[in-house]
Structure formats: structure tokens, C-alpha cells
Amino acid sequence: MKTQFKRTLSQILIFLSANLGPIGVKTGFCYPFFYCNSCPAATSACPLRALEVGVFQNSFKWKLILFPLLIIGFFGVLTGRAICGWACPIGLLQRATAPVAQNLKKIPIIKKFALLPIEPKLRYIKYIMLIGLVFFTTALIGFMFTNLCPIGFLTGTIPTLLLYPSEFVFNSLFFYPALVIFILFLILIFTVERGWCRYFCPLGALFAPFNKISMLHVARVDEDTFQKECLHCNACSNICPMGIDVTKMDRDPECILCGKCVEICPKNLIEFKKR
């Protein structure tokens, strides 16, 4: 079975399992991926919301802080950032928008942006969002990130408005800014392949460091074989949805273990490795 078919099947099944609320399935767990617990069909809690509640106005409820972190850490140690590539429903959404982004990438101005020296630095925004909006502002001011989160707007606000409009609580302070951010999110994922994952996802920021120590990772075969047999065709780098130079990759924090580079290499010089 081809890797990409397995990915699609995995993402669809996990998306369905995340939306079993209507048949009475509710768990006390946090999702190990990005999804909103305010979705009418949600089965579990958003890990970022749990973290926000844990640090809300310096309350520091350690169980609420440690619970999502332990879940993320468990999957992170096993598979690094594979959750982003194989489980996250927002990753599945961005796979659907990827063909549009790939075509737009041919436009000169967008192509030049990908080559700018500042582009790799923009990837640090997600770490700033994690520390600044999820932890810092929540501890000092109040809930901020999840009130403005475009994923929450997509999977929570819109379904509630469509299915249960009478239950929707309108908050003028956050609704319109969240709507603007959601529109910007749509523009982003249609213009930059996996743009949300690259630049803004705080959960991706939590998973990314685990790529350095995870039991499963994507890597070149032994260095001597790679250097001798690599055709320098750049097929692996060109197909990477995260814009990684795969030929130089060494447990890159941006790798989502999607396996596209593994499949496309004509000399089979890239592979999934266990430790």
C-alpha cells in the first residue's frame, strides 16, 4: 500500500474519530493534534485550550498543564512531528489546498518569496505564538489565542452557527477579529503550501523539537552511499510540502514525516528510520 494512500486513510479515520460527539462519544483526553473542543461533534479537548486554562491568570493548575504536554511528549518521542503529517485534520485540509498553492508558487513574486533569506526565520513565529499567546498573555491578561484561533473559528464557530445558531454566544470583542484572522488563514493556506504548519501552528512548535530525539524519523541512507549515488535531481526537495532541503536534512524540526521524499527518490536514498 502506497505511503500517501496510507496517510490519507489515517487522516480520514482520525478526523472521523475526532467527531463522534453526535453518537455520544466524549472522552476526557486532549487531542494530540489541532482541533477545537467547541466543535459540536468534538470527542476530546483542544490541547492548547487545556494549556491556557492551566496557566489562566497565573493559576498554574499543574494537572491541566502536564496532561496535554505528556500526551504530546508521548507521541513526540515515538514519531516526532508525524502527527502533523498523518493525523492532524488541519494537515488534511492543507493537503486539499496544496494543489492551488503549488500552482501559485509558479507566480514570480511568490516564487521569490520562498527564496528570500527571511523565509526560514518566519518559521519561528509559531514558537513566539506558543510562548506569547498561549502562555504569556493567558497568564497575565486572559484567554487570547483560542478566542482568536482560526482553527477554532473553522471547526467550532462555523459549525455551531450552522447547526445550533440559538446556542451560539456572540462576543463582539473577539468575533470580528477572529473572522478577519480566519480569512487571512484561508488566504495563507491557498497561497503557501502548508503555510499554517510552517509559520503559525503553536502545536507544531511543541512537536518540532521532538524530531531531534524521536524513535521514528526520515533520513538519508548512510552518508557514503548517498554521496555516491545521489543524482542531485532535487526531486525530494521539490516535492517536500514543508519546503525543506531534503538533501541536507538531519532530523529537521520542520519535517512532518509525510514520506513524499521517500517515495519519489529514484535511487531509494531516503527512508524511514527507527532511531
KAJO-V948805 format. One record per residue. N is the residue number from 0. PHI is phi in whole degrees, 0 to 359 (999 if undefined). PSI is psi as a letter, one per 30 degrees, with the letter a starting at -180 (999 if undefined). NEAR is the number of other ideal C-beta (glycine too) atoms within 8 Angstrom. Layout:
N & PHI & PSI & NEAR
N & PHI & PSI & NEAR
This chain:
0 & 999 & k & 3
1 & 298 & k & 6
2 & 301 & e & 10
3 & 291 & e & 10
4 & 292 & e & 8
5 & 299 & e & 9
6 & 300 & e & 12
7 & 300 & e & 10
8 & 298 & e & 8
9 & 298 & e & 10
10 & 294 & e & 15
11 & 292 & e & 9
12 & 296 & e & 8
13 & 291 & e & 12
14 & 299 & e & 10
15 & 295 & e & 8
16 & 293 & f & 8
17 & 281 & f & 13
18 & 230 & h & 11
19 & 261 & g & 11
20 & 306 & e & 12
21 & 300 & f & 7
22 & 258 & g & 5
23 & 89 & g & 6
24 & 270 & j & 7
25 & 227 & k & 7
26 & 247 & l & 6
27 & 263 & g & 5
28 & 265 & l & 7
29 & 260 & k & 11
30 & 299 & k & 11
31 & 271 & g & 10
32 & 214 & a & 13
33 & 273 & j & 11
34 & 199 & l & 15
35 & 259 & k & 14
36 & 285 & f & 10
37 & 276 & f & 9
38 & 298 & k & 13
39 & 303 & f & 9
40 & 258 & g & 10
41 & 300 & k & 15
42 & 260 & f & 11
43 & 220 & a & 12
44 & 260 & l & 12
45 & 287 & k & 13
46 & 298 & e & 13
47 & 289 & e & 14
48 & 295 & e & 11
49 & 298 & e & 14
50 & 295 & e & 14
51 & 298 & e & 13
52 & 297 & e & 9
53 & 294 & e & 13
54 & 252 & g & 12
55 & 307 & j & 11
56 & 47 & h & 8
57 & 60 & g & 7
58 & 286 & e & 7
59 & 49 & i & 7
60 & 275 & j & 8
61 & 297 & e & 7
62 & 296 & e & 7
63 & 290 & f & 11
64 & 282 & e & 13
65 & 287 & e & 8
66 & 303 & e & 10
67 & 294 & e & 14
68 & 294 & e & 10
69 & 291 & e & 8
70 & 296 & e & 12
71 & 296 & e & 13
72 & 297 & e & 9
73 & 300 & e & 9
74 & 290 & e & 12
75 & 296 & e & 15
76 & 296 & e & 9
77 & 286 & e & 8
78 & 229 & g & 12
79 & 61 & b & 13
80 & 266 & g & 17
81 & 298 & f & 13
82 & 304 & e & 13
83 & 296 & e & 15
84 & 268 & f & 13
85 & 241 & f & 13
86 & 232 & e & 12
87 & 299 & k & 13
88 & 299 & f & 13
89 & 286 & f & 13
90 & 295 & e & 16
91 & 296 & e & 12
92 & 301 & e & 9
93 & 287 & f & 15
94 & 294 & e & 10
95 & 290 & e & 6
96 & 273 & f & 10
97 & 303 & e & 11
98 & 302 & e & 6
99 & 294 & e & 9
100 & 297 & e & 14
101 & 294 & e & 8
102 & 290 & e & 7
103 & 292 & f & 10
104 & 297 & f & 10
105 & 283 & f & 6
106 & 292 & k & 7
107 & 310 & e & 5
108 & 293 & e & 6
109 & 286 & e & 12
110 & 297 & e & 10
111 & 293 & e & 8
112 & 300 & e & 8
113 & 295 & f & 9
114 & 263 & f & 6
115 & 294 & k & 7
116 & 300 & f & 5
117 & 283 & f & 6
118 & 303 & e & 11
119 & 299 & e & 6
120 & 289 & f & 7
121 & 296 & f & 9
122 & 291 & f & 10
123 & 281 & f & 7
124 & 300 & e & 9
125 & 297 & e & 13
126 & 288 & e & 8
127 & 295 & e & 8
128 & 296 & e & 13
129 & 299 & e & 12
130 & 287 & e & 8
131 & 284 & e & 9
132 & 268 & e & 11
133 & 282 & e & 12
134 & 260 & e & 11
135 & 295 & e & 8
136 & 293 & e & 11
137 & 294 & e & 16
138 & 292 & e & 9
139 & 266 & e & 7
140 & 244 & e & 6
141 & 155 & a & 7
142 & 303 & k & 8
143 & 228 & e & 10
144 & 300 & e & 14
145 & 290 & f & 12
146 & 286 & f & 10
147 & 247 & f & 10
148 & 298 & k & 12
149 & 293 & f & 12
150 & 289 & e & 11
151 & 296 & e & 14
152 & 295 & e & 13
153 & 289 & e & 11
154 & 262 & f & 13
155 & 247 & e & 13
156 & 295 & e & 12
157 & 297 & e & 9
158 & 300 & e & 11
159 & 295 & e & 14
160 & 296 & e & 8
161 & 283 & e & 6
162 & 264 & e & 7
163 & 226 & i & 7
164 & 300 & f & 8
165 & 289 & f & 4
166 & 268 & f & 6
167 & 284 & k & 9
168 & 259 & j & 4
169 & 281 & k & 5
170 & 236 & j & 7
171 & 296 & f & 6
172 & 293 & e & 5
173 & 249 & f & 9
174 & 299 & e & 10
175 & 290 & e & 7
176 & 299 & e & 9
177 & 295 & e & 15
178 & 296 & e & 9
179 & 297 & e & 8
180 & 297 & e & 12
181 & 297 & e & 11
182 & 297 & e & 8
183 & 297 & e & 9
184 & 300 & e & 12
185 & 297 & e & 8
186 & 300 & e & 8
187 & 299 & e & 12
188 & 287 & f & 14
189 & 272 & f & 9
190 & 250 & f & 10
191 & 234 & k & 10
192 & 301 & k & 10
193 & 52 & h & 13
194 & 299 & e & 13
195 & 295 & e & 13
196 & 297 & e & 13
197 & 292 & e & 12
198 & 249 & f & 12
199 & 234 & f & 10
200 & 286 & j & 12
201 & 294 & e & 13
202 & 290 & e & 13
203 & 297 & e & 11
204 & 294 & e & 11
205 & 289 & e & 11
206 & 282 & e & 15
207 & 307 & e & 10
208 & 298 & f & 9
209 & 292 & f & 12
210 & 302 & f & 14
211 & 287 & f & 7
212 & 233 & f & 6
213 & 295 & l & 14
214 & 291 & e & 8
215 & 251 & k & 11
216 & 204 & l & 12
217 & 259 & k & 12
218 & 207 & l & 10
219 & 290 & l & 10
220 & 294 & a & 9
221 & 307 & k & 6
222 & 303 & e & 6
223 & 298 & e & 6
224 & 297 & e & 9
225 & 298 & e & 11
226 & 296 & e & 7
227 & 283 & e & 6
228 & 254 & f & 8
229 & 299 & k & 9
230 & 274 & f & 6
231 & 55 & h & 5
232 & 278 & f & 5
233 & 62 & g & 7
234 & 299 & e & 9
235 & 295 & e & 13
236 & 289 & e & 11
237 & 294 & e & 6
238 & 268 & f & 9
239 & 296 & k & 11
240 & 290 & f & 12
241 & 260 & g & 10
242 & 68 & h & 9
243 & 269 & k & 10
244 & 279 & j & 6
245 & 296 & e & 10
246 & 295 & f & 10
247 & 248 & g & 5
248 & 288 & k & 12
249 & 221 & i & 5
250 & 53 & h & 11
251 & 298 & k & 8
252 & 299 & f & 9
253 & 276 & f & 11
254 & 292 & k & 14
255 & 255 & g & 13
256 & 54 & h & 14
257 & 289 & f & 10
258 & 84 & g & 12
259 & 297 & e & 12
260 & 292 & e & 13
261 & 296 & e & 11
262 & 288 & e & 9
263 & 273 & f & 9
264 & 299 & j & 11
265 & 291 & f & 7
266 & 250 & g & 7
267 & 54 & h & 7
268 & 262 & g & 11
269 & 235 & k & 12
270 & 208 & l & 10
271 & 282 & k & 9
272 & 237 & k & 8
273 & 255 & j & 5
274 & 57 & 999 & 3
